[in-house]
């Protein structure tokens, strides 16, 4: 009789998740969609569901109702931005991140100065693979980067554009 009661209790605990072995072993792990990480005076929010990383002080991307940016401007890179990644990531670190693609959602002013940048990490189960120090270094470097805007939207304050970076080595066309 006691064995049956113990079995039923264990079954109920497992059914309702009270005895989850992962939670019991990792009771300090935060199971949350949003994880905040700080570096210096900057706080970055990692969204584990959408794989989006954003500086908490950024506001342009969040303005959904009154979009102050034009999506129809044509921009060009003044110089390749790949040198930024070469300065921040070592060859060994790039090999560790070989499955990742970083998509950058950036906003520039009408002069082509980047004023805000957000990151989306693709190809990884855990977006925390991209360390907060690396996100901070990327943000600082891109805030110094400049683009050329060919067709600015006259009624918009900012220009939205995206860039991608693949950590995998890609063969260049002949």
Legacy VTK file of the C-alpha trace (Angstrom):
# vtk DataFile Version 3.0
C-alpha trace
ASCII
DATASET POLYDATA
POINTS 174 float
0.000 0.000 0.000
2.819 2.405 0.898
4.581 1.654 -2.417
1.405 2.494 -4.330
1.028 5.814 -2.471
4.668 6.709 -3.154
4.234 5.862 -6.826
1.066 7.977 -7.105
2.754 10.898 -5.330
5.760 10.704 -7.677
3.453 10.498 -10.708
1.497 13.561 -9.575
4.717 15.506 -8.926
6.103 14.664 -12.348
2.790 15.415 -14.043
2.556 18.891 -12.535
6.261 19.617 -12.782
6.883 19.906 -9.071
9.828 17.544 -9.251
11.421 18.722 -12.467
14.993 17.483 -12.323
16.306 20.379 -14.427
14.763 22.971 -12.153
15.913 21.124 -9.041
19.491 20.945 -10.287
19.554 24.471 -11.730
17.358 26.334 -9.293
19.268 29.581 -9.933
18.636 29.486 -13.709
16.184 32.109 -14.907
13.555 30.728 -17.290
12.432 33.930 -18.927
11.880 35.291 -22.398
13.758 38.480 -21.504
17.212 38.388 -19.955
18.980 41.603 -19.045
22.772 41.770 -19.092
24.876 44.781 -18.189
28.232 45.910 -19.431
29.605 49.172 -18.069
26.741 51.627 -17.931
24.778 49.877 -20.718
21.988 47.346 -20.185
21.099 44.960 -23.002
17.875 42.977 -23.237
18.170 39.527 -24.804
14.791 38.300 -26.083
15.165 34.517 -26.163
11.953 34.041 -28.150
12.605 36.433 -31.043
16.427 36.195 -30.666
16.605 39.981 -30.552
19.217 41.935 -28.580
18.591 45.587 -27.871
20.185 48.240 -25.702
17.619 49.205 -23.092
18.102 52.904 -23.892
17.147 52.426 -27.571
13.789 53.897 -28.437
13.455 54.375 -32.215
12.682 50.719 -32.967
9.955 50.722 -30.318
7.993 53.581 -31.897
5.388 51.439 -33.644
2.518 53.921 -33.936
4.273 57.020 -35.222
7.169 55.703 -37.258
9.775 58.481 -37.489
11.789 56.640 -40.101
11.497 55.974 -43.787
11.736 52.442 -45.104
12.085 53.472 -48.730
15.473 55.175 -48.621
18.343 53.692 -50.607
21.563 53.362 -48.641
25.055 52.231 -49.507
27.973 51.246 -47.357
30.793 53.759 -47.564
33.180 50.959 -46.644
32.694 47.306 -45.790
31.623 46.818 -42.196
33.282 43.398 -41.966
36.422 45.050 -40.534
34.373 45.826 -37.418
33.800 42.120 -36.821
37.472 41.390 -37.528
38.495 43.851 -34.788
36.051 42.478 -32.206
36.125 38.722 -32.838
39.270 36.601 -32.932
39.618 33.815 -35.489
39.039 31.271 -32.702
35.906 33.067 -31.508
34.561 33.219 -35.055
35.021 29.454 -35.284
33.009 29.046 -32.057
30.226 31.146 -33.574
30.354 29.540 -37.016
26.658 28.603 -36.904
25.539 32.170 -36.219
24.328 34.932 -38.443
23.887 38.376 -36.972
21.253 40.549 -38.546
21.598 44.203 -37.622
18.642 46.562 -37.692
20.031 50.078 -37.762
18.735 53.620 -37.911
20.682 56.532 -39.304
20.026 60.228 -39.361
19.707 62.095 -42.651
23.502 62.529 -42.810
24.125 58.771 -42.667
25.333 58.574 -39.064
24.078 55.460 -37.307
22.186 56.556 -34.205
20.741 53.235 -33.044
21.440 49.571 -33.760
19.755 46.355 -32.660
20.827 42.785 -33.273
19.024 39.582 -34.164
20.948 36.334 -33.715
20.046 33.599 -36.166
21.171 29.982 -36.255
21.774 29.453 -32.540
19.652 27.771 -29.935
21.038 30.062 -27.259
21.460 33.739 -28.127
23.613 34.157 -25.042
26.397 32.657 -27.153
26.908 36.265 -28.200
28.456 37.775 -25.083
27.330 41.109 -23.719
30.883 42.473 -24.093
30.761 41.615 -27.807
27.327 43.209 -28.232
28.595 46.348 -26.511
31.718 46.486 -28.696
29.631 45.988 -31.859
27.202 48.718 -30.840
30.002 51.194 -30.062
31.760 50.454 -33.362
28.598 50.741 -35.450
27.604 54.007 -33.786
30.800 55.427 -35.359
30.016 53.873 -38.759
28.588 55.981 -41.573
26.451 55.108 -44.602
25.505 57.022 -47.706
21.818 57.754 -48.231
20.903 58.181 -51.889
17.187 58.772 -51.594
16.280 60.066 -48.142
12.639 60.296 -47.218
11.960 64.059 -46.874
9.365 63.704 -44.104
11.192 61.202 -41.922
13.838 61.840 -39.303
15.582 58.457 -39.550
16.382 55.908 -42.197
15.933 52.211 -41.385
18.251 49.648 -42.950
19.544 46.161 -42.218
22.888 44.432 -42.570
23.914 40.806 -42.059
27.113 39.141 -40.960
27.827 35.420 -41.333
30.506 33.904 -39.129
30.966 31.026 -41.563
33.618 31.394 -44.210
31.921 31.961 -47.508
33.575 31.362 -50.815
33.936 34.457 -52.915
32.724 34.233 -56.518
35.388 33.787 -59.173
LINES 1 175
174 0 1 2 3 4 5 6 7 8 9 10 11 12 13 14 15 16 17 18 19 20 21 22 23 24 25 26 27 28 29 30 31 32 33 34 35 36 37 38 39 40 41 42 43 44 45 46 47 48 49 50 51 52 53 54 55 56 57 58 59 60 61 62 63 64 65 66 67 68 69 70 71 72 73 74 75 76 77 78 79 80 81 82 83 84 85 86 87 88 89 90 91 92 93 94 95 96 97 98 99 100 101 102 103 104 105 106 107 108 109 110 111 112 113 114 115 116 117 118 119 120 121 122 123 124 125 126 127 128 129 130 131 132 133 134 135 136 137 138 139 140 141 142 143 144 145 146 147 148 149 150 151 152 153 154 155 156 157 158 159 160 161 162 163 164 165 166 167 168 169 170 171 172 173
